[in-house]
Amino acid sequence: MNVSLEVLDGLRELITIGVGHSAGMLNRLTRAHVTLTVPDVFISDEASLLYARSVFSGMTRGEISQVILRFTGALSGSFYLIIPHTSALNLVMILTGEEGSPDEMDALRIETLLEVGNIITGSVMSALSIVLTSRLSFQFPGYQTGPYDSVHPFTLPESDVGIIARTWFLLQKKEIEGDLFIHLTRESYAHLGICIRTAMEKGL
Amino acid sequence: MEPETRMRVTQYLDSLPVGICTIRDDYRIAIWNRTLENWTGIRNTDALWKSVFEVVPLFADPLIKDRVQVIFSGGGPVIFSSRFHPRLFPLMHESQNEGRVQRISITPLELDSGELQAMIAVEDVTAVTEQVIRYRLIKDEIKYELEEKKKTEKALAVAIGKLNTLAAITRHDMNNILSAFVGYLALAQKEQPGETVSVYLEKMKQSADVMRGQIAFARDYQEMGNALPSWNLVSSLVTSCSTNPLFTDVTVIVETGTLEVLADALISKAVYNLLENAVRHGEHTSVIMVTCRDYNDGILIRIEDNGRGIPLHLKERIFERGFGANTGLGLFLVKEILGITGMQIRETGEEGAGARFDILVPFGYYRYQDGDEGVS
C-alpha cells in the first residue's frame, strides 16, 4: 500500500495529541505519574495474519485484553486498545493502588480497564475529529479477553486499512507495552487522508 | 424537541431503573428522570435547565469536566468506573451515601435538530461491587489456605519419608536377626534335645514364623496409600489374579464389563487375597463369580463362591486385624486398601452355601470405559 508521508505524519501527530491528552487525564485521575508515548505508527492494508504477527510479535503468544470502540459516519471502523492480559492486570493494579498479585481480571478490574481504555480511545478519537467535518456515531465501548488468535482483529478484509500505533505506558518505573489499532474501511481511510491534507493546508 | 415527543421520551426514561439525565453543550440539564429524583431527592423541576455543575457539584471537577468535554468534541462515549468515581451523584440523605457505589456512562445523543447532547446514565452497582469484593476475600483466603496446605504437605512428605526409611531399616535388621535366630533354632533342633525342649523349640519356631508374617504385614501396610490412586479395570484385575496355579481347578467368571474403579496401588493384592480366601477356606470351591450392579448412588461389586461359606459368628471378626494374618494379607488389610478410596466391604454369604463379599464403590470412584453405561 502506498502511504503518503503527509498522511502518516498527520496521523502520527493527531494520535500523539490524543495520547498525550489522555496521559494528562490518567495522571489527574490516578494521581500517579503516567507517561504515554507513541514511538511507531504503521499503516497497512495487508489482510494477512503474518503482517499483524510481525507488528504484534510480542503479543502473539498468550492472552490479550482489549477495549473496543466501534464507530460509523464519515469514518467507519473500530478502535482497539490491546494489551497483553498480564500487563493489563498489572496496569490496573498500579493505577488503582491495589496490593497483592491477583491473577484474575474480575468485574471491577474490567470496569477500571474499560475506563482507562475509554480515556485513551476517546482522546484519540477527539483528536482525529479535529480534522473531520462531521460527527461520528459510536457504539458503547466493549471489553474482550482471550488468546490472541481468537480475539485479534487483524485479519482485515482486503478492502480495509489498519493503523497500528505502538504505545508505551510508563508508570512507577514500570513499562507496559500496548497497541492502538484503528481499523478503517478503505473509503474511510481515503476520507481521513483528504481531511488531514486539508487541515494541513489550512493549518490546525 | 416537540413537547409531545419530549413527554413520551420522558415517560420512557422515567420507567427505567437507571438514573438518566441529559445535558446540552452549555452543560445545562435537559432531562432528569424519576429514578434520579428518587435517588438524589432533587426534583425534576429543580434540576431542569440548571447547570449540571450546580445540581451535581462533582461535575465541576476539572477532570470530570474535561472527560465530558470529550463527548462534545467528537470523542465518543465516556465511562466513569466505580473504582475511580464511587459516587458522582450524591443520594438524598448523607447517611444513604455510605458504601453506595455508582457506575456512570455518558453517550453522545444527536437530536433531530442536529443538536448534540450528552446522556448520562447512572447505575447503582453497590450489590455487584460488594459481591466482587467478597469473592476476592474468599479467593485470597483459599489461596492462603492452599499455600499453607502445600507447606504442611511438604513437611509431612519429609516426615513420612524419614519414617518410611526408619521402618525399612528396622524391618531389614529384624529380618536379619530373625534369620540368624531361625538358623540357630534349626541347629538346636538337630542336636536332638529332650522331648520337652523340642516342644519349646518348635513353639519358638512358630513364634518366629508369626514374627516374620508380622514384619511382612508391616511392609504391606506401609506401602498402602503411598502412591496416588489410579483407575483399574475390574475384569483385568480378577483375570490377572486368577492365573495363579492355586486356581487351576476353579472356574472364575467375571461379569463386570468395562467397569473401572479408582483404587490404591495395592488393589491387586486385595483382589488376590479375596480370591485366595475363596479357595483356601472354601474347601471345595469350584466356581468364583464376580459381578456388579447399581447400588444407591454407587456400584456394588460382588465376589461369591460355592465353597463352605463363613460361619455367622466370624462374619464381623474376619475383618479384624490379625485375623488370618498367617495366610496372605488378611482381610483387615483388604478392608484398609479398599477404604483408601472410600470403598466398603462386607460379607453377606450363607454358611454352607458359599462366601459372598460385597464391595460398595461410591459415586465418583467408578466409571465405564468409552462411555459404556454399564453391565446389562
Boltz contact constraints between the chains, C-beta under 6 A:
constraints:
  - contact:
      token1: [A, 28]
      token2: [B, 63]
      max_distance: 6.0
  - contact:
      token1: [A, 29]
      token2: [B, 84]
      max_distance: 6.0
  - contact:
      token1: [A, 69]
      token2: [B, 76]
      max_distance: 6.0
  - contact:
      token1: [A, 96]
      token2: [B, 83]
      max_distance: 6.0
  - contact:
      token1: [A, 106]
      token2: [B, 132]
      max_distance: 6.0
  - contact:
      token1: [A, 107]
      token2: [B, 132]
      max_distance: 6.0
  - contact:
      token1: [A, 108]
      token2: [B, 83]
      max_distance: 6.0
  - contact:
      token1: [A, 108]
      token2: [B, 132]
      max_distance: 6.0
  - contact:
      token1: [A, 111]
      token2: [B, 81]
      max_distance: 6.0
  - contact:
      token1: [A, 112]
      token2: [B, 81]
      max_distance: 6.0
  - contact:
      token1: [A, 112]
      token2: [B, 83]
      max_distance: 6.0
  - contact:
      token1: [A, 114]
      token2: [B, 79]
      max_distance: 6.0
  - contact:
      token1: [A, 115]
      token2: [B, 79]
      max_distance: 6.0
  - contact:
      token1: [A, 115]
      token2: [B, 81]
      max_distance: 6.0
  - contact:
      token1: [A, 118]
      token2: [B, 79]
      max_distance: 6.0
  - contact:
      token1: [A, 122]
      token2: [B, 70]
      max_distance: 6.0
  - contact:
      token1: [A, 122]
      token2: [B, 75]
      max_distance: 6.0
  - contact:
      token1: [A, 122]
      token2: [B, 76]
      max_distance: 6.0
  - contact:
      token1: [A, 125]
      token2: [B, 75]
      max_distance: 6.0
  - contact:
      token1: [A, 125]
      token2: [B, 76]
      max_distance: 6.0
  - contact:
      token1: [A, 126]
      token2: [B, 70]
      max_distance: 6.0
  - contact:
      token1: [A, 126]
      token2: [B, 73]
      max_distance: 6.0
  - contact:
      token1: [A, 126]
      token2: [B, 74]
      max_distance: 6.0
  - contact:
      token1: [A, 126]
      token2: [B, 75]
      max_distance: 6.0
  - contact:
      token1: [A, 129]
      token2: [B, 74]
      max_distance: 6.0
  - contact:
      token1: [A, 135]
      token2: [B, 74]
      max_distance: 6.0
  - contact:
      token1: [A, 138]
      token2: [B, 76]
      max_distance: 6.0
  - contact:
      token1: [A, 138]
      token2: [B, 77]
      max_distance: 6.0
  - contact:
      token1: [A, 140]
      token2: [B, 77]
      max_distance: 6.0
